[in-house]
Amino acid sequence: MKKTIVLSLGGSLIIPNKIDIEFLEKFKKTILKLTKKYKFVIICGGGNTARNYIKGIERANVQSKMYFQSLLGISSTRLNARFMTYFFGKDASKGIPHDMKTVEKSLKRNNIIFCGALRYSPNQTSDTTSAKLANHLNTDFINLTNVKGLYDKNPKKFRSAKFIPEISHKDFSKIANKLKFTPGQHFVLDQKAAKLIKKYNITTYILGQDLKNLINLLEDKHFIGTRIED
C-alpha cells in the first residue's frame, strides 16, 4: 500500500504574480516520480489571485467584508486546484473535491488529488484544510511555500531573520498566534492550522520551492526545512 502524503502547495508558488510555469513543470515531474511510492492529496493556496480579489473587496463600501473576502479566497484556491488538475493532464469535469469523503473516495482510484479549501469557516486559510486532512487521513503534513522554512521574522523584509530548523508544536503555536488573522494572510501556516497540528500531534514540515528537499525528506535523507513536532 502506498503511503498518502498531504501536501499544501502555496499559492505563492502557483501564481506569485503570473503563473510560474517553470516551477510547476519541475513540481509535476517530481510528484509523478514520487507516485511510485506515495499518493498525494495536494491542497492549493489562493496566491496572488486571492489577494487581488481580497484587496478589491477591502476598498468596496459593503458590509460583511471579511466574509466576502474569505469566500473569494476559497474560490481562488479551488480555481488553482482546477488549474493544477488540468496542468497534470487530468480531467476535472467531475469537479474539485469539496469535502473529505470525496477526497478519500478519489484516493482509491488516483495517486494525485488536487483540491482547494473544502468549506467556509471563519479565520482560516487552505492551511487549515490541509491540517484537517492530515488528521483525517492519519498522515504527516508537508507545506511548500516561497521561503525555505520558518524564521523568527519575515526573511523577505529582514536580512537578520534567523532560520528555525526544528520547533515544538507549542512554541510554533505561540509564534502563529502573535499574528492577527487577515484574509489572504501570508504566514507559513495560519493560526487554526497551528492549533490543529498541536491538538492532534501532526508532524508538520515547512519546505521551500527547492524540490530536492521534498525528495530528500520522503527518502529519509538530509533536507533543508522546518520540522514541527513534539
N, C-alpha and C positions, 0 to 999 in steps of 0.2 A: 504493500500500500504506500502510495506517495504521501509525504507529509504536506499539509496545507500551510501556506505562509500568507499572513495578512500583511499587505504592503500598501502603505499610504504614499501615493505619488503626488507630491506637492504641485499645486497649480503653477507655482513659480518655475517649475521645470517644464511644464507643458507649454505654457504661454506667458513667459515673463513680460514681453511687450507684444511680440508676434510669436506664432507657433515655432518652437525650437526643433525643427526637423532633424538637424544634425544630432542633437542629444537623443531624440526619440527613436531614431534609427538604431543607435547604439543600445538603447534600452530594450527595444524589440528583439534585437539579436541576442542580448544577454538573457532575457526572460525565456525566450524559446529554447535556448541552450539548457537552462536550468530546469525546464519542464521534464527532462529525463528522470529527475528525482523528486520534483516538487509540483504541487498545484498552487496556483496563486489567486487570491482574491485581491484585486488592485482597486483601491478607493482613490478616486481622483479629486484633487482640490479644485477650487474655482479660479485661482490665479488672477491675472490682470483683468480678465473678462468680468469676474465677480466684483473686483474692486472698482472698476469703471461704473458699473451699474449702481453699486452701493454709494459711491460719491455723487452720482446723479440724483438719487433719491434724497441724499443729505441736503441738497440745495433746493429741493422741491418743498413747497408750502403745503404739506399734507400731514395728517395725523398718522399714528402708528408707524412712524418711520423705521424703527428698529425691526419691527415685524416684517415690513415690506422688504427691508434690506436683507433679512435672513432668508426670506423666500427667494429673492433674486440670487443669493449666494448658493442656495440649494439647486436652483435651476441651472446655474453655471457649472456646478460640479457634475450634474447629470449630462449637460451638453458636452463637457470634456470627456466624460466616460463614453458617451456615444461616439465621439470623435476617435478616441483611443481604440474602441472596438473595431471601427472601420479601418483605422490605421494598421491594425493587426490582421486585416483581411477577413474579419468575422462579420456575420450577418446580425445586425441589431434590430431587425424588423419586428421581433417579438418584444422589443423594448428593453430598457435598462432595469435591473432589479431595484425594487423599491422597498423590499422587506427581507428579513433574514431567511425566511423559509424559501423564498425564490433563489437567493444566493446558494443556500445549501442544496437545493434541488439541482441547480445548474452545475454545481461542482461535481455531481455524479457523472455528468456527460462531458464536461470540459475541463481542461487543465488550467485555463485562464478565464477569470470572470472580471469584468470591469463594472464598477458602479460608482455613484456619487453618494451624497448624503441620502440616507434611507427615508427619513421623515423629519418634519419640523419639530424642533424642541428649542426653547429659548436659550440663548447664551452658549451656543456650541457651533463648532465647525465640522468639517468632514473628519477631523481627528477623532472626535467622539464616536462617530460611526465606526471608525477603524478599531478603536479600543473595545467597543461593544462586540464587534465581530470576532476579534481575537479572543475575547472571553467566551463567546458563544461556541466558537469552533475549537476552543481549548488549545490555542497555539500562541507562539510569540508574535510580536508586533514590530514591524520594521517601518520606519518613517524616512522616506527620501525627501530631502529638501535642498535649498540652494546654499547652505553652509555645511561644513564638514561634520557638525555635531553641535553640542550645547556649549555655550560660552557664558561667562559671568556677566557679560553685557553684549550689546549688539556689535558683532565684528565688522558689520558693514559701515558703522559710524565711528567706532573707536579702535584705533590701532593697538591700544593697550589691552584689549579684550583677551581674557585667558580661556583657553580651551579646557573643557572638563570631560575627560575620557570615561569616568565612571561616577555614578551618583546613586544614592538610595531613593526609593520612591518618596519617602518622607521629605527629604531635602529638595527633591525636584518639585514636589507639590508646593513647597514654600516659595520657590522661585516663581512658579507659574501664577500663584495666587497674589503675588505682589502687583501683577498687571491687572488693569480693569478691562473686562471683555468689551470688544467692539466688533461689529460685523466686519468680516474680511480681515481681521487682525492677522499679523504676520509674526508669530512666535512658533518655535519648533513643535509645540503641542498646546492645544487650548486647555483651559482650566478644568473643564469637565473630564476631558481625556486623562489629565493628570490625576484626578480624583479616582477615576475608574481603574487605571493601571495600578494604583496604590491599593485600592479596595480588594481587587481580585489577584493581586500579586502577579501581574503580567510582565514578564521580561520584555523590555522595550529597547529598541536600538534606533538611534538617530544617525543617519548617514548622509553624506553629501552626494554630489552628482557624479563622482568618480565611481563607476560601476564595478571596478575591480574590488572595491571594498565590500560590495554586496556579495560578489562571488566568494571572496575570501571568508566572509562571515559564515556563509552557508556551507563552506568546505572546512570549517573549523581552523582556519588559518588566521594569521595576524591581520587585523583590519584597522583602519582609522575611522573612528566614530565614537559615539557615546552609548554606553550601556547603562540602562536604568533597571536596577533590581535590588532586592533586599539581601 
